[in-house]
Amino acid sequence: MRASRLAGAIAAYLGLGVALVIVGIPTYWVIIGALKTNREIYTVPSTWWPPNPAWSNFPAAWAAAPFTRMYLNSIAVTFVSTTLKLVNATFCAYAFAYLQIPGRNLIFMFILGALMIPEEVTVLPNYLTVASLGYVNSITGLILPTIGSAFGTFFLRQHFLSLPREVIEAARVDGAGHLQILWHVVLPLSRPVLATLILLTAVARWNDFLWPLVVTSKDTMRTLPVGIFFLFTQEGTTEWGVVLAGTIIVIAPIIALFIVVQRHLVEGIASGAVKG
C-alpha cells in the first residue's frame, strides 16, 4: 500500500513538473523577450537573461497604440459584462434548480444545446442586431451580445442542486421568499463557485479579440487584445520585444485577478459539477 502511494505521489509530481515546463518556459520566454532587442531575440543560441534589459520596450508598446483608452474600454467591458453575466446566470440557475416551471427540462436542454454552438457562428447575427440598434462603435455594442451565459447557467445550476435541501426547506418554513432564499442562503453557500465563474468569465471577456474587432472600427473604442495588433508592423520588421512587452501589459491584470481568487478555483469547479 505504501509503495503504491509512493508511486502515485511520484507520478503526480512528474506530471506537475511536465506541466510546469510546458507552461513555464513559454511564459518565461515572453518575459525575457519583452526585455530584449530584436537582435538579441534572433541571436542563436539565445540567452536566458538579457545582459542589458531593454525596459524601453514597455513605454514604446504603450505609445504605439492608444493603450490608455483601450485599458479603460477593457475594464468597462469586462466589469459590466461579467457582472451582467453573473446576475443573469444566477437567476436562471436558481429558476432551473428550485422553481417548478412547465417545460423546465426542455428549456434547459436548449440552453445546453447553446453550449455546442461555436461563438464564431453568432458573430454575424450579433453584428446585424447591434448595427440595427445603432450600437456599432460603442461600449453598449461591445457588451450587449455577451450578457447571456449558457455555461454560467449550467455551472451554477449544477452547484445549486448539490446544496442541502434541508437548508432551503428550513428557510421556506421560516417564511423566506425566493429572493430571500437566494440572497441569504444560496449565494453565501456558493461563494467558491461564484468566484470561479467570475474568474472564467472575466478572463474570457478580457481576452476577447474577435467581437471587439468586428463591432468597432474606431481605435478609441477598441479593447486591449485588438490593441496588440497595432504593435505588429505591416511593412518592415516587427519589433518583437515591443510586442511581448505589450502582451505583458495586457495579461498583467488577469494574472492579478487569478492570484486573488485562485484559492477558490479548484473548490468551485468541483462544487459545480457534482450533481445533475
Secondary structure, DSSP 8 states (H G I E B T S, - for coil): -HHHHHHHHHHHHHHHHHHHHHHHHHHHHHHHHTTS-HHHHT-SS--SS-SS--TTHHHHHHHHTTHHHHHHHHHHHHHHHHHHHHHHHHHHHHHHHH---TTHHHHHHHHHHHTTS-GGGGHHHHHHHHHHTT-TTSHHHHHGGGS--HHHHHHHHHHHHHS-HHHHHHHHHTT--HHHHIIIIITGGGHHHHHHHHHHHHHHHHT--HHHHHH--SGGG--HHHHHHTTS-SSS---HHHHHHHHHHHHHHHHHHHHHHHHHHHHHHHHTTS--
